[in-house]
Amino acid sequence: MITNENNMERIPAEKFEFVQLNDKIYDKKLETRPIGFFQDALIRFSQNRGSVICAIILLILLLYAIFGPMISNYSLDEKDGYYQYVLPKMSDKIDLGFWNGCTTKEYNQATYDYLTAIPGAVREDLGSRIGIVANREATLYKVKVDTYARRGFYELLLSTDQVEAARKYEQETGIQLFYPLIDRSQITCQPYSDDPNAWFKTNAKGVAERDANGQLIDIFLKDDGTTPYSYGDGYKYFKPTQGGNQYLARVLYSDWYYYTKGKTACFWFGADEYGYDIFTRLASGARLSFLISITSAIIDLIIGIIIGACEGYYGGWFDLLVERIKEIISEVPSIVFITLAQIYFARKMGGLFVFWVTLVVFGWMGISGTVRAQFYRFKGMEYVMASRTLGAKDRRLIFRHILPNASGFIITSTILSIPGVIFTESSMSFLGIVNLNSKHLTSVGAILANGQTTLTTYPHCLFFPAIFISILLVCFNIFGNGLRDAFNPALRGSN
């Protein structure tokens, strides 16, 4: 073995051969496409599973806000006082267990008699026990009650045409709409019955009145001073007096609701204290919150880029003046400014518009600070100096060279400002400083404010808007952090 002076094996020359000797070598065409800045950021963002999941959730919430009122069975201003505080129910035909509009409670004898007399009110009788009520022993019945059916019966005045149409509907469908009226003289339980709970029973079933001979007869429709006549089914009805046009009728509300509106009452998220559908109101409120936050973020972005770019690029007296103005504005508590604006300008200009303007007043400063810092960072770079040497003007340097390189940080700051605006709107509405609740308008904060009074009795009024705003804010923050990491050039190439 032949070795050299470094005691390493010397390879003989005949072991070597040329790869190419006379062939010409050309540069090969790249097989892959070049990756731009935004595409590279998107690739790195897609590798962050948490941020991707939060982005999907945010998209679902946004679709709910846009299309929720469209797929709902109720409009924003549709309310029904008889169905106030009913529990969430997804379907009237399918019992989903926890989402069936039912509640399980214990009731005393009188309420139990009332509920059992209403068709469909008691879903399941779970037995009874002897308990102490008002320092007395009483029988308590544990039952599963349908909060929709328990609304029971109610009385209303109908015109002759309405009565005729309802009677025709009864004959065609076989569904009973009219029930015997309550004999108000029997509310004291004497002499009709000695049962102390007779009124609760009769309030559900109806009490027959007595005719001239003392016999009990069922009265279905009545008008004072009228004479009885019959449709031929054995029950007594009363014709309105001459010139009269109204009947007093007693109906089972669930059947009457279906007859008049052509649908069965079914509130997916339950109903609030006014009988509004929470699902529809929450979707409309979310739509308003998204609209306020996104539009204010866009305006803040435009103002922030213009002012921040001028500050960072030119500096000097303009930078000094704007920074002092921002310091003055930032020292004023936003809640005080919003409150004063609502007091003095809301009546003339509208509470929503005034609130939106106040958000813009405070929102542009954060974005302008980000843009200013990025311009101070990039304006001294070699490629900017080279472009200036070649004769590029300020406008070209700002919009073609510096601003695109700062776009990642600007986009991240803008998106992160959206949850802040939504939280501010919810807080101001919850505290009552901003009133965005009306028949045709609502917000998530307004729904939260209305639901706080019923937290212990009807928690569903507060649960759904609270869950919505919590998920929204958490997902926005995680999504924004993922965008910040994806647009950070320092993390390029990292896992």
C-alpha positions in Angstrom: 0.0 0.0 0.0 1.4 3.4 -1.0 0.9 6.3 1.5 1.7 9.9 1.3 3.4 12.2 3.8 0.2 12.4 5.8 0.2 8.6 6.1 -3.0 8.4 4.1 -3.6 5.9 1.3 -2.7 7.2 -2.1 -5.3 6.3 -4.8 -3.7 5.4 -8.1 -4.4 7.8 -11.1 -5.9 4.9 -13.1 -8.7 4.7 -10.7 -10.1 8.1 -11.8 -12.1 8.8 -14.9 -13.8 11.8 -16.4 -17.6 12.1 -16.0 -17.7 14.2 -19.1 -14.9 15.4 -21.2 -16.3 16.8 -24.5 -20.0 17.3 -23.6 -21.3 20.8 -22.9 -23.0 21.3 -19.6 -26.0 23.6 -19.4 -28.1 24.9 -16.5 -31.1 22.7 -15.9 -34.5 24.1 -15.6 -35.9 24.2 -12.0 -38.4 21.4 -11.5 -40.2 23.2 -8.6 -42.0 26.5 -8.7 -40.6 29.3 -6.6 -42.4 30.0 -3.3 -43.5 33.5 -2.5 -43.7 35.2 0.9 -47.4 34.7 1.4 -47.4 31.1 0.1 -44.5 30.3 2.4 -46.5 31.9 5.3 -49.5 29.8 4.4 -47.5 26.6 4.4 -46.1 27.3 7.8 -49.5 28.3 9.1 -51.0 25.0 7.9 -48.5 23.2 10.0 -49.9 24.8 13.2 -52.8 22.4 13.9 -54.2 24.5 16.8 -54.4 27.6 14.6 -56.0 25.7 11.7 -58.6 24.2 14.0 -59.4 27.6 15.4 -59.6 29.1 11.9 -62.2 26.4 11.0 -64.2 27.1 14.1 -64.1 30.9 13.4 -65.4 30.1 9.9 -68.3 28.1 11.3 -69.2 30.9 13.7 -69.0 33.4 10.8 -71.3 31.1 8.7 -73.7 30.9 11.6 -73.8 34.6 11.9 -74.5 35.1 8.2 -76.9 32.2 7.5 -78.3 31.5 11.0 -81.3 33.9 10.6 -82.0 32.4 7.2 -82.3 28.8 8.3 -84.2 29.6 11.5 -88.0 29.2 11.7 -88.3 32.6 13.3 -87.5 36.2 12.3 -85.5 38.6 14.4 -88.5 40.6 15.5 -90.9 37.6 16.0 -91.8 37.1 19.6 -94.4 35.2 21.5 -95.1 36.1 25.1 -96.8 32.8 25.9 -93.5 31.0 25.1 -91.2 33.1 27.2 -88.3 31.2 28.9 -89.2 27.9 27.2 -86.2 25.5 27.1 -84.1 24.6 24.0 -85.7 22.0 21.7 -84.1 20.8 18.5 -87.1 18.8 17.1 -90.7 18.3 18.1 -90.7 14.8 16.6 -87.4 13.5 17.9 -86.6 13.4 21.6 -82.9 14.2 21.9 -83.0 13.8 25.7 -81.1 16.8 27.0 -82.4 19.0 24.1 -86.1 18.3 24.2 -87.6 21.3 25.9 -88.4 19.4 29.1 -87.5 20.0 32.7 -87.8 17.8 35.7 -89.1 19.4 39.0 -91.2 18.7 42.0 -94.6 20.3 42.3 -97.3 20.6 44.9 -100.7 19.0 44.6 -102.4 22.0 43.0 -99.8 22.5 40.3 -99.6 18.8 39.7 -103.4 18.6 39.1 -103.1 21.6 36.7 -100.2 20.1 34.7 -101.8 16.6 34.4 -105.0 18.2 33.0 -103.1 19.8 30.1 -102.7 17.5 27.1 -99.0 16.6 26.6 -97.7 18.7 29.5 -96.5 15.8 31.7 -94.0 13.7 29.7 -93.2 11.3 32.6 -94.4 10.9 36.2 -91.5 10.0 38.4 -93.4 9.4 41.7 -94.2 11.4 44.8 -92.9 12.0 48.3 -94.0 13.7 51.5 -92.1 17.0 52.0 -92.3 20.1 54.1 -93.7 23.2 52.3 -94.2 26.4 54.4 -93.7 24.4 57.6 -96.4 21.9 56.6 -96.4 18.4 55.3 -97.4 18.2 51.7 -97.3 15.7 48.9 -94.7 16.6 46.2 -94.8 15.1 42.8 -91.7 14.8 40.7 -92.6 15.0 37.0 -90.9 15.6 33.7 -92.8 18.6 32.1 -92.7 19.9 28.6 -92.2 23.6 28.9 -93.9 24.2 25.6 -97.1 22.2 26.4 -97.4 23.5 30.0 -98.5 26.9 28.6 -101.9 25.2 28.5 -105.1 27.1 27.7 -105.9 30.7 27.2 -108.9 32.8 26.2 -109.2 35.1 23.3 -111.7 37.1 21.4 -112.5 36.0 17.8 -114.6 37.5 15.1 -117.4 35.5 13.4 -115.2 34.9 10.4 -112.4 33.6 12.5 -114.7 31.3 14.4 -116.1 29.9 11.1 -112.6 29.3 9.7 -111.5 27.6 12.9 -114.5 25.4 13.0 -113.9 24.4 9.4 -110.3 23.6 10.3 -111.5 21.3 13.1 -113.8 19.4 10.8 -111.2 19.0 8.1 -108.3 17.9 10.4 -110.0 16.4 13.4 -107.9 18.6 15.7 -109.9 20.2 18.5 -109.3 23.9 18.8 -112.1 25.1 21.1 -112.4 23.9 24.7 -115.1 24.5 27.4 -114.9 28.0 28.9 -114.1 28.5 32.6 -117.1 29.2 34.8 -115.6 32.1 36.8 -118.3 31.7 39.5 -116.7 28.3 40.5 -113.3 29.7 41.2 -114.1 29.7 45.0 -114.8 25.9 44.6 -118.3 26.3 46.0 -120.9 24.9 45.4 -119.4 23.1 42.4 -116.9 21.1 44.4 -115.5 20.7 47.9 -112.1 19.9 46.4 -109.6 22.6 47.5 -107.7 22.2 44.3 -110.8 22.4 42.1 -109.9 25.7 40.5 -106.5 24.4 39.3 -108.2 21.4 37.7 -110.9 23.5 36.1 -108.4 26.0 34.9 -106.9 23.3 32.7 -110.0 21.3 31.9 -112.7 23.9 31.8 -115.9 24.0 33.9 -119.3 23.4 32.5 -121.9 26.0 33.3 -125.5 25.3 34.5 -128.5 25.9 32.4 -131.9 27.2 33.6 -132.8 23.7 34.9 -129.5 23.4 36.9 -128.0 20.9 34.4 -124.3 21.2 33.5 -123.6 22.1 29.9 -120.3 22.7 28.1 -120.0 26.3 26.8 -117.4 26.6 24.0 -118.0 30.1 22.5 -119.8 32.9 24.3 -120.9 36.4 23.9 -122.7 38.2 26.7 -126.5 38.6 26.2 -126.6 35.9 23.4 -128.9 33.0 22.8 -127.6 29.5 22.5 -127.6 27.5 19.3 -125.8 24.3 18.2 -123.6 23.1 15.4 -125.2 19.7 15.8 -122.5 18.1 17.8 -124.3 18.3 21.1 -122.3 21.2 22.6 -123.8 24.6 23.2 -122.6 27.7 21.4 -123.7 31.3 21.6 -124.5 33.6 18.8 -123.4 37.2 19.1 -126.0 39.8 19.8 -127.4 41.8 17.0 -124.6 44.0 15.8 -122.0 42.1 17.8 -119.0 40.5 16.1 -116.9 38.8 18.7 -116.8 35.5 20.5 -115.0 34.6 23.7 -113.1 31.3 23.1 -110.8 29.1 25.0 -108.1 27.2 23.1 -105.1 25.0 23.8 -102.3 27.3 22.9 -100.0 24.8 21.2 -102.7 23.7 18.8 -103.8 27.3 18.2 -100.2 28.3 17.5 -99.9 25.6 14.9 -103.2 26.6 13.4 -102.4 30.3 13.1 -98.7 30.0 12.1 -98.5 26.7 10.3 -95.6 25.4 12.5 -94.9 23.8 15.8 -93.1 25.9 18.4 -89.5 24.8 18.5 -86.8 27.1 19.7 -83.4 25.6 19.1 -81.6 27.7 21.8 -84.8 28.3 23.8 -86.6 31.7 24.2 -85.8 34.7 26.3 -88.0 36.8 28.6 -89.9 38.4 25.8 -90.4 35.2 23.8 -87.7 35.9 21.2 -85.9 33.0 19.6 -82.4 33.0 21.1 -80.9 31.2 18.1 -82.0 33.9 15.7 -81.2 36.8 18.0 -77.7 35.4 18.8 -77.0 34.9 15.1 -78.1 38.5 14.3 -76.1 39.8 17.3 -73.0 37.9 16.1 -73.5 39.3 12.6 -73.6 42.9 14.1 -70.5 42.2 16.2 -68.6 40.9 13.2 -69.8 43.8 11.0 -68.7 46.4 13.6 -65.4 44.8 14.3 -64.4 44.1 10.6 -65.4 47.5 9.3 -63.7 49.3 12.1 -60.6 47.1 11.6 -60.5 48.1 7.9 -60.8 51.8 8.6 -58.2 51.5 11.4 -55.9 49.6 8.9 -56.2 52.4 6.3 -55.7 55.2 8.7 -52.9 53.3 10.6 -51.0 52.5 7.4 -51.1 56.1 6.1 -50.1 57.8 9.4 -47.7 55.0 10.4 -45.9 55.0 7.0 -45.5 58.8 7.1 -44.2 58.7 10.6 -41.7 55.9 10.0 -40.5 57.0 6.6 -40.2 60.8 7.1 -39.8 61.0 10.8 -38.9 64.5 12.1 -41.5 66.9 13.3 -44.5 64.9 11.9 -43.5 61.8 13.8 -43.0 63.8 17.0 -46.4 65.5 16.7 -48.4 62.4 15.9 -46.7 60.5 18.8 -47.7 63.2 21.2 -51.3 63.2 19.9 -51.4 59.4 20.4 -50.1 59.7 23.9 -52.9 62.2 24.7 -55.6 60.0 23.2 -54.3 56.8 24.9 -54.3 58.5 28.3 -58.1 59.0 28.1 -59.9 55.9 29.4 -61.9 54.4 26.5 -64.9 53.6 28.7 -65.2 57.2 29.8 -64.9 58.4 26.2 -67.5 56.0 24.9 -69.9 56.8 27.8 -69.7 60.6 27.2 -70.1 60.1 23.4 -73.2 58.0 24.0 -74.7 60.6 26.4 -74.2 63.6 24.1 -74.4 62.2 20.6 -76.3 59.0 20.6 -79.7 60.6 20.4 -78.8 62.7 17.4 -76.5 60.4 15.5 -77.6 57.0 16.6 -76.0 54.8 19.3 -74.5 52.3 16.9 -72.8 54.9 14.6 -71.4 56.8 17.6 -70.1 53.6 19.1 -68.5 52.7 15.8 -66.8 56.1 15.5 -65.4 55.9 19.1 -63.9 52.5 18.2 -62.2 54.0 15.2 -60.8 56.9 17.3 -59.0 54.5 19.5 -58.3 51.6 17.1 -55.9 53.2 14.6 -53.2 53.9 17.0 -52.1 50.3 17.5 -51.8 49.6 13.8 -50.0 52.9 13.1 -47.4 52.0 15.8 -46.8 48.7 14.1 -46.4 50.2 10.7 -44.2 53.0 12.1 -41.8 50.4 13.7 -41.6 48.4 10.5 -40.8 51.4 8.4 -38.1 52.5 10.7 -36.7 48.9 10.4 -36.8 48.6 6.6 -36.1 52.0 5.3 -32.4 51.7 6.0 -32.0 48.4 4.3 -29.6 48.0 1.4 -32.3 47.2 -1.2 -34.2 50.4 -0.3 -31.0 52.5 -0.5 -30.2 50.9 -3.9 -33.6 51.7 -5.2 -33.3 55.3 -4.0 -29.9 55.5 -5.7 -31.5 54.4 -9.0 -34.0 57.2 -8.8 -37.0 55.6 -7.2 -39.4 58.2 -5.6 -40.8 58.1 -2.1 -44.1 56.7 -3.2 -42.5 53.7 -5.0 -40.2 53.1 -2.0 -43.1 53.1 0.4 -45.6 51.0 -1.5 -43.3 48.7 -3.6 -40.4 48.0 -1.3 -41.1 48.7 2.4 -44.9 48.1 2.8 -44.9 44.6 1.2 -42.2 43.5 3.6 -44.1 44.8 6.6 -47.4 43.3 5.4 -47.2 40.2 7.6 -47.0 42.2 10.8 -49.7 44.6 9.7 -52.1 41.8 8.8 -51.5 40.1 12.1 -52.1 43.3 14.1 -55.3 43.9 12.1 -56.7 40.5 12.7 -55.8 40.5 16.4 -57.7 43.8 16.8 -61.0 42.2 15.7 -61.5 40.2 18.9 -60.7 43.3 20.9 -63.5 45.2 19.2 -65.9 42.4 19.8 -65.0 42.1 23.5 -65.4 45.9 23.8 -68.8 45.9 22.2 -69.9 43.0 24.4 -68.6 44.7 27.5 -70.2 48.0 26.8 -73.6 46.4 25.9 -73.4 44.2 29.0 -72.8 47.2 31.2 -75.6 49.1 29.6 -73.4 51.9 28.4 -74.2 51.2 24.7 -77.8 50.2 24.0 -77.9 48.0 20.9 -81.0 46.0 21.8 -84.3 46.7 20.1 -87.0 44.8 18.2 -85.0 44.9 15.0 -81.4 45.1 16.4 -79.4 43.2 19.0 -75.8 42.3 19.9 -74.1 39.5 21.8 -73.5 41.8 24.7 -77.1 42.9 24.8 -78.2 39.2 24.9 -75.8 38.6 27.8 -77.1 41.6 29.7 -80.7 40.4 29.3 -79.8 36.8 30.4 -77.9 37.7 33.6 -81.0 38.2 35.6 -82.2 34.7 34.9 -78.9 32.9 35.5 -80.3 30.7 38.3 -83.8 30.1 37.0 -83.3 30.0 33.2 -79.6 29.6 32.6 -80.0 28.8 28.8 -80.7 32.6 28.3 -77.1 33.3 29.3 -75.4 30.0 28.4 -75.5 30.1 24.6 -74.3 33.8 24.2 -71.6 33.2 26.8 -70.3 30.1 25.1 -70.4 31.9 21.7 -68.3 34.9 22.9 -65.9 32.7 24.8 -65.2 30.4 21.9 -64.9 33.4 19.5 -62.4 35.2 21.6 -60.2 32.1 22.4 -60.2 31.0 18.8 -59.4 34.5 17.5 -56.4 34.8 19.8 -55.0 31.3 18.9 -55.6 32.0 15.2 -53.9 35.4 15.5 -50.9 33.9 17.2 -50.6 31.3 14.4 -50.7 34.1 11.8 -48.0 36.0 13.7 -45.7 33.0 13.8 -46.4 32.2 10.1 -45.6 35.8 8.9 -42.4 36.0 11.1 -39.5 35.7 8.8 -37.2 34.7 11.7 -39.1 31.5 12.0 -38.8 30.5 8.3 -37.5 27.0 8.0 -38.4 26.0 11.6 -40.7 23.2 12.5 
